Amino acid sequence: MAIRSSSSGPLIAVVVFVILTVLSMATAIYFFTELNKSDASAAESKRALSAVVDPGYLDQEPGAAIRQAAEGEKKSVVEFLLLKNQELAAVVTGELSADAAAVRSALGLAAEESAKQAIDSARRSATEAAAKVVEQQQVVAQLTAQVALIQAQADATSNAANEKVRELTATIDPYRESTEQALASIEELKTALTLARDAAKSEYTNQIEEEKKKQADLVAANQTLTARMGELQRQVDQFRLKPSDPAILVDGRIVDVSSSNKDQVFLSLGSKDRVRPGMTFEVYSDAAAIMYDPRTDRQTPGYASVEIIKVGDTTSTARVTRKAPRKSVAKGDVIANAVYSPTYQYKFLVHGKFDVDADGKVTDGESDYIKAKIRDWGGIVIDGDVVTPDVDFVVVGSVPPKPHVRSIAADDAAYAASLEAGRAYDSYTALVNSASAAQIPILNWNRFQILTGAPER
């Protein structure tokens, strides 16, 4: 029995050792497997952490401060930061869930603008506004002082005025009763005046009716006299001397026409008739053709004009300076020039200013030109503004414009000019009326040209 027990002990030990070895290996394998799982978990945690924060960030500032603050509140760093972000969003927008876009919209920030920049800009604007407020306050203070000064002056003026009123009232009071009596007298006079006016109105109404009747009688008589005067005027016009009377205007005749040059003619006037080269004449077919057209107030022009170029004893040579289309100067045609006369020197009164060159401007120089022409053609020029019995023709210039008389209070030069224009207009009108009343022919520049054969027109 003892031998059997000692022989089984090693076997048991070996079995136990084997069992323990297997158990140890199983335990080692288990722990190694768990260690690998822990390492994988740790690696995964590091990868997850690195997605949130750089490795080592929480071990240095400012990450360490955030980690310590989170540990102080017993929260994770992420939870701590989320909480602080919610608090900040609530302060800015009033909502815990506001994101960056909501915060930017709530602060009214422009693109790429930070809250600090916006706050700094607002502070600068506030500072500038505060400075302007101070300036405005200073201006208000100055204006207030000025208003106070003006008010004090106004008060002083008002007090002085009140004092004057009191003084005047004291002065006027003694006359108040007299004034009231005078007003009563005035009322009485007004009543008496009204009664007198009514009486006078009635009387004058009767007189006016009588005057109206007399006026009606005078109008009827005037109409009768006007009709009679018109009839007498027509009778006078039949015997009145006008520039249309042909007999007094015929000065000579065309005695021949050059056979070699149809524009060269021979006149019945020579040196004995006081003609000279340069004198012009109007050509008519006969004396009856020299007519006055009352519709146009113009003298009928001749069909041609001639100018003397050579003077003989009894005849002279002339050239045709103008002629109507399809007309030819013929032997026997008469010539006329209102200024010239072979046996008599006509007297011309030239008055006013003329526009000889048709430039729209009247001048004294152009009046002198006409006077020189009259003298060259053998006429006599009479100076003055009054028609005398020995005047044969009156030559008048352009009608002066009727002036607008200015008041004496106006500019001295303008007032003097208006007076001068008024005198010119009155003188012209008086001269024309006087010549018409004396039955003296009146020539304007157009008639003068026509009757003297001037080629330029």
C-alpha positions as CSV (number, residue, x, y, z in Angstrom):
1,M,0.0,0.0,0.0
2,A,2.8,2.4,0.9
3,I,4.7,1.6,-2.3
4,R,1.5,2.2,-4.3
5,S,1.0,5.7,-2.8
6,S,4.5,6.9,-3.4
7,S,4.3,5.8,-7.0
8,S,1.1,7.9,-7.8
9,G,2.3,11.1,-6.2
10,P,4.5,12.3,-9.1
11,L,1.8,11.6,-11.5
12,I,-0.6,13.7,-9.6
13,A,1.9,16.4,-9.4
14,V,2.5,16.3,-13.1
15,V,-1.2,16.4,-13.8
16,V,-1.6,19.3,-11.5
17,F,1.3,21.1,-13.1
18,V,-0.2,20.5,-16.5
19,I,-3.5,21.8,-15.4
20,L,-1.9,24.8,-13.8
21,T,0.1,25.5,-16.9
22,V,-2.9,25.2,-19.1
23,L,-4.8,27.5,-16.8
24,S,-1.9,30.0,-16.8
25,M,-1.7,29.9,-20.6
26,A,-5.5,30.4,-20.8
27,T,-5.3,33.3,-18.3
28,A,-2.4,34.8,-20.2
29,I,-4.2,34.5,-23.5
30,Y,-7.3,36.1,-22.0
31,F,-5.4,39.0,-20.5
32,F,-3.5,39.6,-23.8
33,T,-6.7,39.6,-25.7
34,E,-8.2,42.1,-23.3
35,L,-5.1,44.2,-23.5
36,N,-5.3,44.3,-27.3
37,K,-9.0,45.4,-27.0
38,S,-7.9,48.2,-24.5
39,D,-5.2,49.4,-26.8
40,A,-7.6,49.5,-29.7
41,S,-10.2,51.3,-27.6
42,A,-7.5,53.8,-26.5
43,A,-6.3,54.3,-30.1
44,E,-9.9,54.9,-31.2
45,S,-10.4,57.4,-28.3
46,K,-7.3,59.3,-29.4
47,R,-8.5,59.4,-32.9
48,A,-11.9,60.7,-31.7
49,L,-10.2,63.3,-29.4
50,S,-7.9,64.5,-32.2
51,A,-11.0,65.2,-34.4
52,V,-12.1,67.6,-31.6
53,V,-8.8,69.0,-30.4
54,D,-5.2,68.8,-31.4
55,P,-3.2,66.3,-29.3
56,G,-1.5,68.1,-26.5
57,Y,-3.7,71.2,-26.8
58,L,-5.3,70.5,-23.4
59,D,-1.8,70.1,-21.8
60,Q,-0.7,73.7,-22.7
61,E,-2.2,77.2,-22.5
62,P,-4.9,78.2,-23.2
63,G,-6.2,74.6,-23.6
64,A,-4.9,73.7,-20.1
65,A,-7.0,76.5,-18.6
66,I,-10.1,75.3,-20.4
67,R,-9.4,71.7,-19.2
68,Q,-8.9,72.9,-15.6
69,A,-12.1,75.0,-15.7
70,A,-14.0,72.0,-17.0
71,E,-12.6,69.8,-14.2
72,G,-13.5,72.5,-11.7
73,E,-17.1,72.3,-12.8
74,K,-16.8,68.5,-13.0
75,K,-17.6,68.5,-16.7
76,S,-15.9,67.3,-19.8
77,V,-14.1,69.9,-22.0
78,V,-16.6,69.5,-24.8
79,E,-19.6,69.8,-22.4
80,F,-17.9,72.8,-20.8
81,L,-17.3,74.6,-24.1
82,L,-20.9,73.8,-25.4
83,L,-22.3,75.3,-22.2
84,K,-20.2,78.4,-22.5
85,N,-21.2,78.8,-26.2
86,Q,-24.9,78.5,-25.3
87,E,-24.4,81.2,-22.6
88,L,-22.7,83.5,-25.1
89,A,-25.4,82.9,-27.7
90,A,-28.1,83.7,-25.1
91,V,-26.4,86.9,-24.1
92,V,-26.2,88.1,-27.8
93,T,-29.4,86.8,-29.3
94,G,-31.5,85.6,-26.3
95,E,-31.5,82.0,-27.6
96,L,-29.3,79.1,-26.5
97,S,-29.3,77.4,-29.8
98,A,-28.1,80.4,-31.9
99,D,-25.3,79.7,-34.3
100,A,-22.6,82.0,-35.7
101,A,-24.9,83.2,-38.6
102,A,-27.6,84.1,-36.1
103,V,-25.2,85.9,-33.9
104,R,-23.8,87.9,-37.0
105,S,-27.4,88.7,-38.1
106,A,-28.4,89.8,-34.5
107,L,-25.3,92.1,-34.3
108,G,-25.9,93.5,-37.9
109,L,-22.4,92.6,-38.9
110,A,-21.3,93.0,-42.5
111,A,-19.4,90.3,-44.3
112,E,-15.9,89.7,-42.9
113,E,-16.7,92.2,-40.1
114,S,-16.0,91.2,-36.5
115,A,-18.1,92.1,-33.5
116,K,-15.1,94.0,-32.1
117,Q,-14.8,96.1,-35.3
118,A,-18.5,96.9,-35.2
119,I,-18.3,97.9,-31.5
120,D,-15.2,100.0,-32.2
121,S,-17.0,101.8,-35.1
122,A,-20.0,102.3,-32.9
123,R,-17.8,103.7,-30.2
124,R,-16.1,106.1,-32.6
125,S,-19.5,107.3,-33.9
126,A,-20.7,107.7,-30.3
127,T,-17.6,109.7,-29.5
128,E,-18.1,111.9,-32.6
129,A,-21.8,112.4,-31.8
130,A,-20.9,113.3,-28.2
131,A,-18.4,115.9,-29.5
132,K,-21.1,117.3,-31.8
133,V,-23.5,117.4,-28.9
134,V,-21.0,119.4,-26.9
135,E,-20.6,121.8,-29.8
136,Q,-24.3,122.2,-30.3
137,Q,-24.7,122.7,-26.5
138,Q,-22.1,125.5,-26.8
139,V,-24.0,127.0,-29.7
140,V,-27.2,126.7,-27.8
141,A,-25.6,128.4,-24.8
142,Q,-24.4,131.2,-27.0
143,L,-27.8,131.6,-28.6
144,T,-29.4,131.5,-25.2
145,A,-27.2,134.3,-24.1
146,Q,-28.0,136.3,-27.2
147,V,-31.7,135.7,-26.6
148,A,-31.4,136.8,-23.1
149,L,-29.6,140.0,-24.2
150,I,-32.2,140.7,-26.9
151,Q,-35.0,140.0,-24.4
152,A,-33.4,142.4,-22.0
153,Q,-33.2,145.0,-24.8
154,A,-36.8,144.3,-25.8
155,D,-37.9,144.7,-22.2
156,A,-36.1,148.0,-21.9
157,T,-37.6,149.2,-25.2
158,S,-41.1,148.0,-24.0
159,N,-40.7,149.9,-20.7
160,A,-39.6,153.0,-22.5
161,A,-42.5,152.7,-24.9
162,N,-44.9,152.2,-22.1
163,E,-43.5,155.3,-20.4
164,K,-44.0,157.3,-23.6
165,V,-47.6,156.0,-23.9
166,R,-48.2,157.1,-20.3
167,E,-46.8,160.5,-21.1
168,L,-48.8,160.8,-24.3
169,T,-52.0,159.7,-22.6
170,A,-51.4,162.3,-19.9
171,T,-50.9,164.9,-22.7
172,I,-53.9,163.7,-24.8
173,D,-56.5,163.5,-21.9
174,P,-57.1,167.2,-21.8
175,Y,-58.0,167.2,-25.5
176,R,-60.2,164.1,-25.4
177,E,-63.4,166.0,-24.6
178,S,-62.6,168.5,-27.4
179,T,-62.0,165.6,-29.8
180,E,-65.3,164.0,-28.9
181,Q,-67.1,167.4,-29.5
182,A,-65.3,167.7,-32.8
183,L,-66.4,164.2,-33.8
184,A,-70.0,165.1,-33.0
185,S,-69.7,168.2,-35.2
186,I,-68.2,166.1,-38.0
187,E,-71.1,163.7,-37.9
188,E,-73.4,166.7,-38.2
189,L,-71.4,168.0,-41.1
190,K,-71.5,164.6,-42.8
191,T,-75.3,164.5,-42.5
192,A,-75.5,168.0,-44.0
193,L,-73.0,167.0,-46.7
194,T,-75.1,163.9,-47.6
195,L,-78.2,166.0,-48.0
196,A,-76.4,168.5,-50.1
197,R,-74.8,165.8,-52.2
198,D,-78.2,164.2,-52.9
199,A,-79.6,167.5,-53.9
200,A,-76.6,168.2,-56.1
201,K,-76.8,164.8,-57.7
202,S,-80.4,165.3,-58.6
203,E,-79.5,168.7,-60.1
204,Y,-76.5,167.4,-62.0
205,T,-78.5,164.4,-63.3
206,N,-80.9,166.8,-65.0
207,Q,-77.9,168.8,-66.3
208,I,-76.3,165.6,-67.7
209,E,-79.5,164.6,-69.5
210,E,-79.6,168.1,-71.0
211,E,-75.9,167.8,-72.0
212,K,-76.5,164.4,-73.5
213,K,-79.2,165.8,-75.6
214,K,-77.0,168.6,-76.7
215,Q,-74.2,166.1,-77.5
216,A,-76.5,164.0,-79.6
217,D,-77.5,167.1,-81.5
218,L,-73.8,168.0,-82.0
219,V,-73.0,164.5,-83.1
220,A,-75.8,164.6,-85.7
221,A,-74.6,168.1,-86.8
222,N,-71.0,166.8,-86.9
223,Q,-72.0,163.8,-89.1
224,T,-73.7,166.2,-91.5
225,L,-70.6,168.5,-91.5
226,T,-68.3,165.5,-92.0
227,A,-70.3,164.3,-95.0
228,R,-70.3,167.8,-96.4
229,M,-66.6,168.1,-95.7
230,G,-65.9,164.8,-97.5
231,E,-67.8,166.0,-100.5
232,L,-65.9,169.3,-100.5
233,Q,-62.6,167.4,-100.1
234,R,-63.4,165.3,-103.1
235,Q,-64.0,168.5,-105.1
236,V,-60.8,170.0,-103.8
237,D,-58.8,166.9,-104.6
238,Q,-59.8,167.3,-108.3
239,F,-57.9,170.6,-108.4
240,R,-55.2,169.7,-105.9
241,L,-51.5,169.7,-107.0
242,K,-50.1,166.2,-106.5
243,P,-46.9,164.5,-107.5
244,S,-49.2,162.5,-109.8
245,D,-49.9,165.5,-112.1
246,P,-48.0,164.5,-115.2
247,A,-47.6,167.9,-116.8
248,I,-45.4,169.4,-114.1
249,L,-43.1,166.3,-114.2
250,V,-42.3,165.9,-117.9
251,D,-38.8,167.4,-118.5
252,G,-38.0,166.2,-122.0
253,R,-38.2,163.5,-124.6
254,I,-36.2,160.7,-126.2
255,V,-35.3,162.2,-129.6
256,D,-33.5,159.1,-131.0
257,V,-32.1,155.7,-130.2
258,S,-28.6,154.6,-131.2
259,S,-28.8,152.2,-134.1
260,S,-25.6,150.4,-132.9
261,N,-26.4,150.3,-129.2
262,K,-30.1,150.0,-128.1
263,D,-29.0,151.0,-124.6
264,Q,-27.8,154.4,-125.7
265,V,-30.4,157.2,-126.4
266,F,-30.4,160.9,-127.2
267,L,-32.4,163.4,-125.1
268,S,-34.0,166.7,-126.0
269,L,-32.1,168.5,-123.3
270,G,-28.6,170.1,-123.6
271,S,-26.3,172.5,-121.8
272,K,-28.7,175.3,-122.4
273,D,-31.2,173.4,-120.3
274,R,-28.7,173.1,-117.4
275,V,-28.2,169.4,-117.6
276,R,-24.9,167.7,-116.9
277,P,-23.4,164.2,-116.9
278,G,-24.6,161.9,-114.1
279,M,-28.2,163.3,-114.0
280,T,-30.9,160.6,-114.2
281,F,-34.4,160.5,-115.5
282,E,-37.3,158.1,-115.4
283,V,-38.7,157.1,-118.8
284,Y,-42.5,156.9,-119.6
285,S,-44.3,156.0,-122.8
286,D,-46.2,159.3,-122.5
287,A,-47.1,162.0,-119.9
288,A,-50.3,160.2,-118.9
289,A,-48.3,157.2,-117.7
290,I,-46.9,159.3,-114.8
291,M,-49.6,158.4,-112.3
292,Y,-50.1,158.2,-108.5
293,D,-51.6,154.9,-107.2
294,P,-53.7,155.7,-104.0
295,R,-54.0,152.0,-103.2
296,T,-50.2,151.6,-102.6
297,D,-49.5,155.3,-101.9
298,R,-46.7,155.2,-104.5
299,Q,-45.9,157.0,-107.7
300,T,-46.1,154.7,-110.7
301,P,-42.5,154.1,-111.9
302,G,-41.4,154.4,-115.5
303,Y,-40.6,151.4,-117.5
304,A,-36.9,152.5,-117.8
305,S,-34.3,154.8,-116.3
306,V,-31.5,156.7,-118.1
307,E,-28.3,158.5,-117.0
308,I,-26.7,161.3,-119.0
309,I,-23.2,160.5,-120.0
310,K,-22.5,163.3,-122.5
311,V,-24.0,166.8,-122.9
312,G,-24.2,168.9,-126.1
313,D,-25.7,172.3,-126.8
314,T,-29.3,171.2,-127.4
315,T,-29.2,167.5,-126.9
316,S,-27.4,165.0,-124.7
317,T,-26.4,161.3,-124.8
318,A,-27.7,158.9,-122.1
319,R,-27.3,155.3,-121.3
320,V,-30.2,153.0,-120.2
321,T,-29.5,151.9,-116.6
322,R,-32.8,150.0,-116.1
323,K,-35.7,148.8,-118.1
324,A,-38.6,146.5,-117.7
325,P,-38.5,143.0,-119.3
326,R,-39.5,142.9,-123.0
327,K,-39.5,146.7,-123.2
328,S,-37.3,148.9,-125.3
329,V,-36.8,152.7,-125.1
330,A,-38.4,154.3,-128.1
331,K,-38.2,157.6,-129.8
332,G,-40.8,160.1,-128.5
333,D,-41.0,158.7,-125.0
334,V,-41.0,161.3,-122.2
335,I,-38.5,161.7,-119.4
336,A,-39.1,163.1,-115.9
337,N,-37.1,164.0,-112.8
338,A,-39.0,165.5,-109.9
339,V,-36.0,167.6,-108.9
340,Y,-34.9,168.9,-112.3
341,S,-36.7,171.4,-114.5
342,P,-35.3,173.0,-117.6
343,T,-36.8,176.4,-116.9
344,Y,-37.4,176.5,-113.1
345,Q,-35.5,175.6,-110.0
346,Y,-37.8,173.7,-107.6
347,K,-37.4,174.3,-103.9
348,F,-37.3,171.2,-101.7
349,L,-37.8,171.0,-97.9
350,V,-36.0,167.8,-96.8
351,H,-37.1,166.7,-93.3
352,G,-36.3,163.7,-91.1
353,K,-33.8,160.8,-91.4
354,F,-33.6,158.4,-94.3
355,D,-32.6,154.8,-95.0
356,V,-31.0,155.3,-98.4
357,D,-28.9,152.1,-98.4
358,A,-31.8,149.9,-97.1
359,D,-29.8,148.6,-94.2
360,G,-32.7,149.1,-91.7
361,K,-30.9,152.1,-90.1
362,V,-31.9,155.8,-90.5
363,T,-29.1,158.4,-90.3
364,D,-28.5,162.1,-90.8
365,G,-25.7,161.3,-93.3
366,E,-28.3,159.7,-95.6
367,S,-30.4,162.9,-95.4
368,D,-27.3,164.8,-96.5
369,Y,-26.9,162.5,-99.5
370,I,-30.4,163.3,-100.7
371,K,-29.8,167.1,-100.2
372,A,-26.6,166.8,-102.2
373,K,-28.5,165.0,-105.0
374,I,-31.1,167.7,-105.1
375,R,-28.5,170.4,-105.5
376,D,-26.6,168.4,-108.1
377,W,-29.8,168.2,-110.2
378,G,-30.4,171.9,-110.0
379,G,-32.9,172.0,-107.1
380,I,-32.8,174.3,-104.1
381,V,-32.8,172.8,-100.6
382,I,-34.6,174.7,-97.9
383,D,-33.5,174.1,-94.3
384,G,-36.0,174.2,-91.5
385,D,-39.1,172.3,-90.2
386,V,-41.8,174.8,-91.3
387,V,-43.5,174.7,-94.7
388,T,-43.3,178.1,-96.4
389,P,-45.4,179.3,-99.4
390,D,-42.4,179.1,-101.7
391,V,-41.8,175.3,-101.1
392,D,-42.5,173.2,-104.2
393,F,-41.9,169.7,-102.7
394,V,-41.6,168.2,-99.2
395,V,-39.3,165.2,-99.0
396,V,-39.9,163.3,-95.7
397,G,-37.8,160.5,-94.2
398,S,-38.9,157.4,-92.2
399,V,-41.8,158.0,-89.8
400,P,-40.3,158.4,-86.3
401,P,-41.6,155.9,-83.8
402,K,-44.2,157.3,-81.4
403,P,-42.2,157.5,-78.2
404,H,-43.2,156.2,-74.8
405,V,-42.8,159.2,-72.6
406,R,-41.0,158.3,-69.4
407,S,-41.5,160.0,-66.1
408,I,-39.1,162.6,-64.8
409,A,-38.2,160.3,-62.0
410,A,-36.7,157.9,-64.5
411,D,-33.1,157.8,-65.6
412,D,-32.0,161.3,-66.9
413,A,-30.6,160.0,-70.2
414,A,-33.7,157.9,-70.9
415,Y,-35.9,160.8,-70.0
416,A,-34.0,163.1,-72.3
417,A,-34.1,160.5,-75.1
418,S,-37.9,160.2,-74.7
419,L,-38.3,163.9,-74.9
420,E,-36.1,164.1,-78.0
421,A,-38.1,161.3,-79.7
422,G,-41.3,163.0,-78.8
423,R,-40.2,166.3,-80.4
424,A,-39.1,164.4,-83.5
425,Y,-42.4,162.7,-83.8
426,D,-44.4,165.9,-83.2
427,S,-42.3,167.8,-85.7
428,Y,-42.7,165.2,-88.4
429,T,-46.5,165.0,-87.8
430,A,-46.9,168.8,-87.8
431,L,-44.8,169.1,-91.0
432,V,-46.8,166.5,-92.9
433,N,-50.1,167.9,-91.8
434,S,-49.0,171.4,-92.7
435,A,-47.8,170.3,-96.2
436,S,-51.1,168.4,-96.8
437,A,-53.1,171.4,-95.7
438,A,-51.1,173.6,-98.1
439,Q,-51.6,171.1,-100.9
440,I,-47.8,170.7,-101.4
441,P,-46.7,167.4,-102.9
442,I,-45.0,165.1,-100.3
443,L,-42.3,162.6,-101.5
444,N,-40.9,159.8,-99.4
445,W,-37.7,158.1,-100.4
446,N,-39.4,155.6,-102.7
447,R,-41.3,158.3,-104.6
448,F,-38.2,160.4,-104.8
449,Q,-36.2,157.6,-106.4
450,I,-39.0,156.9,-108.9
451,L,-39.4,160.5,-109.9
452,T,-35.7,161.1,-110.3
453,G,-34.9,157.9,-112.3
454,A,-32.5,156.5,-109.8
455,P,-31.3,153.1,-111.1
456,E,-30.6,151.5,-107.7
457,R,-33.9,150.4,-106.3
